[in-house]
Amino acid sequence: MLEKVFKLSENNTTVKTEILAGVTTFMTMAYILAVNPSILSAAGMDQGAVFTATVLASFLGTSCMALFANYPFALAPGMGLNAYFAYTVVLGYGYPWQAALAAVFVEGVVFILLSLFNVREAIFNSIPMNLKKAVSVGIGFFIAFIGLQNAKIVVGGATLVELFSLNAVEGASMSDVGITVVLAIAGVFITSILVIKKIKGNILWGILITWILGILCQFAGIYVPNPALGYYGLLPDFSAGLSVPGLAPIFCRLDFSAIPLAEFVVIIVAFLFVDMFDTLGTLIGVASKADMLDEDGRLPNIKGALLADAVATTAGAVLGTSTTTTFVESASGVSEGGRTGLTAMTTAVLFGLSLLLSPIFLAIPSFATAPALIVVGFYMVNQVGGIDFSDYAEGIPAFICISAMPFFYSISEGISMGVISYVILNLVSGKTKEKKISVVMYVLAALFLLKYFLI
């Protein structure tokens, strides 16, 4: 049966190889089960319910990838997209998380239509490569900045931001906030060493080791919980057994009326823009590593893969989580020989089983997940080497895009300013014919300019 469904012999693989590859992929991306609830809870969402939504969206999306496309790629709520959801749309613009979920839902529906009619590929191909890479780099800096803030390594101060000190956080002491900052810094070094050593599941292991060090500090009395400041005990709470957190607080809580139409469209476009590049870039990059691309550099049956991503995003919004997308960590399973949907299905099953481990994932503190954000930021920033800064008409818009995201604390602002500056600078300097700027770029630039005039 497995042979018939996943065409194992045709892809020169075995059941054992595929299952081991699926386990490897799960290990490398399981950190999202701790990080995503932590990020979305900052938007006021119930952390336990978000954990369940994250698991179900990951299970559904990865299963769809296995069945629709027969590819070894796994899906989960995407890093960067969850940060944009929580820190820009909700905390930045002040809209309720229910409205942000509505935007994600509409994005998913639009993606389904774009995927069915092959428009998504056409849009992706119309965006300049340097700007695509700049978006990835900017998101990397933004995520790393959030990690530094969550760990209190960076705090607000006279210079807007400054390095942590006990005086900078009211009521803080070395036994609560102070020691967690030290642990977070240690976590960055631990995770970095694991990355350098190419340990499988390095980010997950970094989170777990940092958390265990915190537990040891609690046992030794070095760390003392201080609920008034949001610092709680670090041990998992198994008092309710292995029960699964309910979805009720966030399930199907979409609100389409809380955001003005013009701003709603801009938010949807930002979600579309980031998710589009993230998904297609990941698919092509990982498929290239697995030698799945054809002689023209295209991925066969990419339509099924894109449809799986779109369906997962739509369903994930209903469940109560931010945009679900294909994870670059899928490359770890491909490196272990994964070549078919059986790898993805194995990963999906492991996501499903992780529902029973909610007390563990929900007990992981922000100082343990912060190093993961910083290291994921590093992975995304390394795209900067591929940007052509020698061509100023390319390099300046890329720089503006990258800088705007962390400095303005908004992914969408970075995308908006990157697109607008690219079109204007090339238009004024007479490079539009040479660069062959697409109609899509002009339309996007016009939409983003309208946002600043109308809002």
N, C-alpha and C positions, 0 to 999 in steps of 0.2 A: 504493500500500500504506500509506504513512504517513497519507494522508488517511483511509483506511478505519479504521485502528487508532486514530488520535488525534483524528479529527473536526476537522481544522484549520479548514476553511471555516465550519463551524458555530460555532466559537469566534472567528471573525474574526481569524485569524492565519495566518502563512506558515511554511514550513520554515526560511527564513533567520532570521526573527524568533525562532523557538523555539530554534534552535541557538545564536544569539548570547546569548539569555537563559540557556540552560543553561551556557554558558561563564562568564557573569557570576556565576551562583550558585556554580559550582565555585570561582572565584577568591575569593569572599568567605568560603567555609567550608573551604578547603583547609588552613587553619591547624590544624584538628583532627588532621591527619596527623602533625603534629609535637608537638602538645600532649598528645593522648591517650596515646601511648606514654610520654611523659615522666611523666605523672601515675600511670599504672598500674604503671610500673616501680618507683615508690616503694613499691608493695605487694609487691615481690619478683618481679614477672612479667618474663619475658624481653622486652626492649624491641623487638627486631627482630620477634619473633613477634606482639607486640601491634600493631605497625605493619601487618603483613599482615592480622591479624584486623580492624583498623579499616577498612582498604581494602575487604576483602571484605564486611563488614557494611554499609558505606556503599553499596557497589555493589548488593548484594542488596536492601536496604531501599528505596533510591531507585528501582530497577527495579520493585519491587513496587508502589510508589506510582504509577508511570507506567502499569502494566498493570491494577492493581486499581481505581484511581480516576480515571485520566487527568487528574491534577492536576500542576501545575508545582512540586511541593514536593520537597525533597531531605532525606534522612535520613543520620545518622551518630551514633556514640556521643556522648551528650549531655554538655555541660558542666554541672557541678553534680552530676549523677548519677555521673560518673566520680570526682569529688572525694569524694562520699559513700562510694563503693565503696572507694577507696584509703585515705582519711584517717580515716574513721569506722569502717567495718566491719572493715577489716584492721588498720590502725595503731592505731585507737582502742580497739576492742573486743578486738583480739588474735586474731581468727579468720583462718584461712588464706584466701588468695585463691581457692582452689578452692571453699571453702564460699560465698564471696561470689558466685562465678559460678553456683553452684547456686541461690542466692536470685534472681538475675537470670533464670535459666531458668524457675523457677516463676512469677515475676512475668509473664514473657512468655506462658506457657501460660494463666495466669489472664486476662491481657489478651485473648488470642484468644477465650476463652469469653465474656468481658464484651462484646467487640466484636461477636461473632456474635449475641448476644441483646440488644444495644442497652442493656446495663446501664451501660456506661462513661459514656455521656452522662447518664444519670439520677444517677449518683454525683457527677459533676462539677457538675451543677446544684444538688445539695443542699448544697454547701459554700458558706458566705458569701463574697461577692465580696471583701470586705476581707481575709479570711484568705488567699484565693487570691493576692492581690497581695502580701501580707506574705511568703508563702513565696518568691515570686520575688525580693523585695527582700533577704530574709535570705540566700538563696543567692548573690546578687550580692556582698554584703559578705564572705561566706565565701570565695568564689572569689578576690576581690581580696586578702583576707588571705593566702591560699595563695600567690598571685603575689608578694606582698611578701616572704613567707618564702623562696620558691624563689630569689628574686633576692638574698637575704640583706640586703635593705633593712631588714627587721625581723628582729631576732634575740632570743633569750632573754637575760634579764638580771635585775638586782635587782628591777625593777618588773614581772616576768614577761615583758614584751616591751619592747624599746627600739630606737632607731635604731642602724643598723650602726656599729661602730667596729672597727678592726683588733684591739683588745684583746679584743673580745667573741668572736672566733673563734680558737680555739687553732691556732697555726701559720700564721695568715693573714699575707699581706703585700700591699702595694699592687700588686705585679706579677701576683698571681693573683686572690684573692678581691676585693681592693679595686677593681681596674679593672673587674671584671665588675659590681660594684654601680653604678659610674659609668655603664657602658654600659646597664644595665637602666633606670636613671633616664632616660638619654637616650632609650631606646627608648619609654618612656611618653610623653615629649614628642613624639617623632616620630610615634608611632601616633595620639596625640591630634590633632596637626595634620592628619594625613591624614583623620581622622574629621571634623574641622571643615570641611575642604575638600571633603568628600564624594567622596573618591577611591575608585573601585571596588576592592574587595579590600584596603581599608585595613589590616585586621588582619594579613593575610598579608604585605603590603608592609612593615608595621612590623616583623614578625618577621625578614624577609629583610634589611632595611636594618640592623637592630641586629646581626644575625649577621655581615653583611659588614664592619661597623665593627669587630667583634671580630677578624675575620680580618686586617684591616689592622693592628690593634694587635699581633697575633701576629707578622706580618711585620716590624713596626717594633721588636719586642722589648719593647713596652710591656706586653703580656700574655705571661706565661710559664706553660705548662702545669705543673700540680702534681698528678699522679695520686694522691698520698697523700691529698689533700683532695677528690678527685673532680673535678678540673679538668683536662680533657684537650685535645688539639689540636683545632682548630676546622675543619680541612679535611675534606671528605668522603673516605671510604676506598673507592676504586674498584678496589682490588686484586683483588677477587673478581668484577669486571665488574658487570653489571647483574642479578645473581642476586637472586631473591626470597627474603627471610628465611623459613625454614620455620616452620610452625605447631606442630610436634610438642611443644614445651615447654608449650603451653597448650591445645591442641586437645582438646576433650571431656574436660576434667579436672575435672568437677563432683564435689563431695563433699557429700553430703546428711547426713552423720553428724557433722560437726565442730561444729555449732551446736545448743544445746538447743532443743527445739521451740518453747517460748514466745518466745525471743529470735529464732528463725528467722522466726516469724510476724510479729513486730514489724518486722524488717528488710524483709520482703517488702512489708508495708503501707506502709512509708516509701518504698520504690522505686515502688510503685503510685501513691502519693499525688503524689509529685513528677513522675513521668512523665506521669500523667494530666493534671495542670494544664498542664504544659509543652507537651504535644502538642496538647490541645484549644485552649489559649490561642493557640498558634502557628497552628494551622489556621484558627481563626476570625479572628485578627488579619490574617494574610496574605491570606486569602480576601476579607476586607473591603476590603483595599487593592486587590485585583484585581476588585472588584465582582462576586464570585461568589456572594454570599449571596442567598437568596431574600427575598421581601417580609416574611417573618417573622423574618429575621435568622439563618436556619439554612443550613448548608452542604449542598447536595444531594450524595448519595453519600458522606456522611461515613463511612459504615460501611466502605466500601472503603479509605478513607484510614487509619482506625483499625486495620483488619485488617493493612494493610501495616506499620504501626508495630509491632504486636504480633508479627507473624511475624519481622520484622527483629530485635526484641529477643530472641526465643527462639533464632533461628539465631545471633545474635551471641554469646550466652552459650556455645553449643556451640563456636563458633570461638575464643572466649577474650577477649571484651571486655565492657565494662559496657553498660548499657542504651542501645539504639539508638533515637533519637527524631527527630521532625521538627524541622528547624532554622529558626529565625526568619530566618536569612540568606537563606532562599528568597525573601524579599521583594525582594531585589536583582534576581533574575531576573524576578520579576513586574513590577518597575518598568521593565524593559527590554522588556516586552510579552509575556512568557511566559504562556501561558494553558492549555496542555495537557500531557499526559504526555510529549510529545516534549522539552520543556524538561528534565524530570526524567531522561529516558533519556539525554540528552546529558551531563548532570552525572554520571550513573552510569558512562557509558563513560569519561569523564575520570578518575573515581576508579579504574577498572580499569587505565587506562594508567599511573597514578601508581605502581603496583606496581614499575615499572621504575626509579623514582627513589628507591628506599629509601635508598641511601647519602646522598643529600642531606638527606632529612627526618630521618634518624637522627643526622646530624651536628649538627643545630641544637641549641645548648646551652640550658640552663634560663634563663640570663639573657636570652636572646632571646625565649623563649616567655612569660616572666613578664609583660612588658607586655601581652601578649594577654589573659592572665587578668585583669589589672587593668581593662582596657578593656571586656572582656565583663562584668565585675562592674558597671561603670558602666551598661552597657546594661540590665542587670537591675534595678539600684537605681532607675532613673528611674520605675519603677512606684509609688514611694512617694507621688507626688503624687496618685494616685488613691485613696488610703486615707482614709477619713473618720475623722479623729482627734477631731472635735468630738463624736461619739457615743462616750463613754468606754467603754461596753460593747463597742464595736467596736474602738476605738483601743488600749485596754490589751492585749487579747489579741494584736493585730497587733504591738504594740511588743515584747511578750514573745517572740513567734515570731521576729521579726527579730533581737532581741538575743541570743537563745539560740544561734543558729547559729554566729556567729563566736566568741562568748565561751566556749561549751562545745565548740567545734570539732566540731560535729555537726549535720548537716541534720535528722536524725531527731529529735533532742532539741528542736529548734526547732518542728518540726511537732507533736510530741507535746504540748509545753507550750502551743502556740498553741491547739490543739483543746481540751485540758482546760480551760484558763483561759477560753476562749470559752463553753463549756457551763456551767461553774460560775458565772461572773460573771453571765451572763444568767439563769441559773436562780435564784440567790439574790436578784438584784435585781428579779425578777418580770417579766422582759422576754421570757420564752420564747414566750408567745402572740403578742406583738407582732412578734417576730423570726421566728416560724414555724420554729423550729429543727427540722431533719429527724431522723428516726429514725437515719439514717446517722451523724449527728454524735454522737448519744448512744452508739451502738455503738462508734465510733472512740474517743471519750473513755474509755469503759469499758475498751477493749483497752489503751489507752496507760497508764491507771492501773494495770491489772493488771501491766503490764511493770515498773513501779517497785516494786510490792509483791512480785513473784515473783522478780525478778532482783537 
